[in-house]
Amino acid sequence: MDERLCVAVVDDHARLVTALRGSVRLRVLGPFEAHDRSFRARPVDVIVVDLDRDDDGGLATLVNVCAAVDDVRVVAATTERDPELGTAIVTAGGSGLVVSDAAPEDVEDALRRAVAGELVLPDEHLTSLVARLRVVRGERAEAASVRSLTVRELEVLRSLSLGQSTREIAVLLGISPMTVQSHVKNVLTKLGVHSKVEAVRLAWRCGAVAMPATA
């Protein structure tokens, strides 16, 4: 029984294929171009897309391969050390990244972990990805809190963004100043902020109210 991992390499040159064949426990096929699906005619355990292409189309190639396959893990390979790259790879649908000039046994280990279902990223890339996910989570939470506002509360918030006072808002909306204050309190509670300024800034970030040209 062949216990080697079958790896299909998508690339525009043979450098990565040659490097991966340094591991006796990998059966390496390729290189293939993204439009050449002949490697799909045989069972492969993982697809490796080299981002260091001569045509500089590495990420685009990764996107195309990930979109074309849904039953095989796709891992990117690169010598690039940019920590933001991990986020781009995961966003494209990849299962991680291996450093293509690493020791063959390290690359093999990463590929086997990817096949097992792990997200494989170097520490610096993983840290960047986690930080980005926290930002996205925060943005979604803010957007959800703004969507929870009633029509009247949103009107009050928009008036606050224009710098209008409680009395001015009351006159504009035809309600009492006390009612305006009640709406403001509800807005602060729903948005999870402690001041009108914070509420307006959050609304600006979410696009719920227009940011003044001078802001």
N, C-alpha and C positions, 0 to 999 in steps of 0.2 A: 504494500500500500504506500503510495507516494504521499509523504507528509509535508512536502514542500508547499509553500504558499504560492499560488498562481497569480502573478501580477501582470496586468496589461498596462503598458506605458504609452501615454499620449504625448507626443513630442514632435518637434520638427528637426531633430537631430538625434544621434545615437549616444550622446555622452552619458545621459542618465541610465540608459539601458546597460551600457558597459559597466557603470559603477555598481548598479544593483546586482549584476551577475557576479559580483565579488562575494556574494553570500550564497553558499552552497544549498541553503534551505529555501531559496527563492527560485521559482521557475518563471523567468521573465520573458514576456512576449512583447514584440514591438521593435522599434517605435511605430505607433499608428498616428495618423492625423484624426482630428475630431470627427471629420465627415466620413472617415473610413470605419465602418461598423463591423468589419470582418472579425475583429476580436470578440464580438458578441456571439459569434457562431460557436464558440467553445467556452466551457465553464471557466470563469475567472473568479478569484476570491476578492480582489480589490483592483481598482483602477487608479493609477498614479498619473496626475497631470503635471508636467513640468512647467512652471511659470516662467522659467528663464529661457524663453524662446528667442530665437534670432529675429523674429518678426515683431517682438514686443507685444504679442497678443495673448500672453499667458492667462490673465484673468478672464478675458472674453472666452478663451478656449475652455476654461474651467466651468464657466456658466453654461456653455453649450453642452458639455459632457454631462453635467449634473442634471440638466433639463432632459437629456435623452435617456438616462438610466434611472431606475427607481428601485432596483433590486440588488445593486452592488454598491459597496462603499466607495466613495471617491475621495482621494487624498491628494493634496497639492504638495509639490516638492519645489524648493527654492533655496538659494544661498542668501537671499535677501533677509536682513535682520530687522526690518521695520516692524515694531510691535503692533502697529495698526493693521498689518496685513492679515493677521489671524481673524480679525473681525470681518474683513472683506471676504475671506475664504468661507467662513461659516455662513455669511449672508448669501453667498453664491450657491450654497447647498453642500459644500464640502464637509467631510468628516474630520478634517484636521490638516496638519501641515507637518512635513518632515524636512529636515535640513539635508539637502541632497548631497552635500559633501561630508556628512557625518560618517562614522564607522558603519560598515555594512550591517553589523549585528545590531546596532542601535536603530537603524532604519527598519530592519526586519522586525524588531520588537515593537516599534511604533505601528507598523502596518498590521501586525497581528492584533494589537490592541484595538485598532480601528475596526478590523473585521469583527472583533468581539463586541463592538457596539460603543466603544469609548470615543470621546471627543479628544483627539490627540493634538495637543499644541504645546510648544515650548513655554516655559514659565512666563517669560516676558509677554508673549502673545496672549496667554490666558489671563494675565493680570489686566491687560488692556481691554480684553473682551468683557471681563466681569465689570470693569468700570463703565464701559459703554452700556451694558445691560442695565446697570443701576440708573444711568441717566435716562434711558428709554423708559424704564419702569416708572421713574419719577414723572416724566413727561406725560405718560398715559394716566397716571393718578391725577395729575393736575387737570388734564383735559376732562377726565370723568367728573371731577369736582365742579368744574365750570358747567358741564352739561346738566348737573343736578339743580342748577339755579332755575327759579321760575322766571317767566317773562318779565314780571315786574322787578324782580331782584336784578335781572340783567340790565334793565333800563336804569335802575339806580346805579349800578356799577359803571355803566357807560357815562352817566352824568358825573360820577366821581372822577372818572378819567379825564374829564374836561375841566376839572378844578371847581365845579359848582358846589356851593355850600348847601347845607341841609335845607335852609329856607328856600333857596333858589330851586332846588330839586322838588320841593313840596309844591311850589307854585307851578313849575313846569308840568308836573304829573297830576296836579289837582288833588293832592292828598295832604294830610297834616304833617308838620315836621316830626311829630312823635311817630307817625307811621313810617316816615322815611328812616328814622333812627332804628326802628324795628327791622326794616328791610336790611339796613346796613349790618346790624348784628347778625342776622341770618346769613348774609353773604360771607362775613368773616368766619362764622362757624362752619359753613359748608366748604369753604376753601381752605380751612385749617390755618388761617393766618391771624395776626394779632392787630393789624392796623389797616387803615384804608389804603395807605401807600403800598403795602405788601399785596393787598387784593388787586389793586390796579396793575402792579407789575406782573402778577401771575396771569391776569387777563391778557396783558400784552403778549406774554410769552406764548400763550395758547392761541392768540389771534382772535380772542372773543371780542376785543375792542380794538379800534384802530390806534396805533401808536402815533402821537403827534410828530410832525416832521422835525420839530426842534428837540425831541426827546433823545 
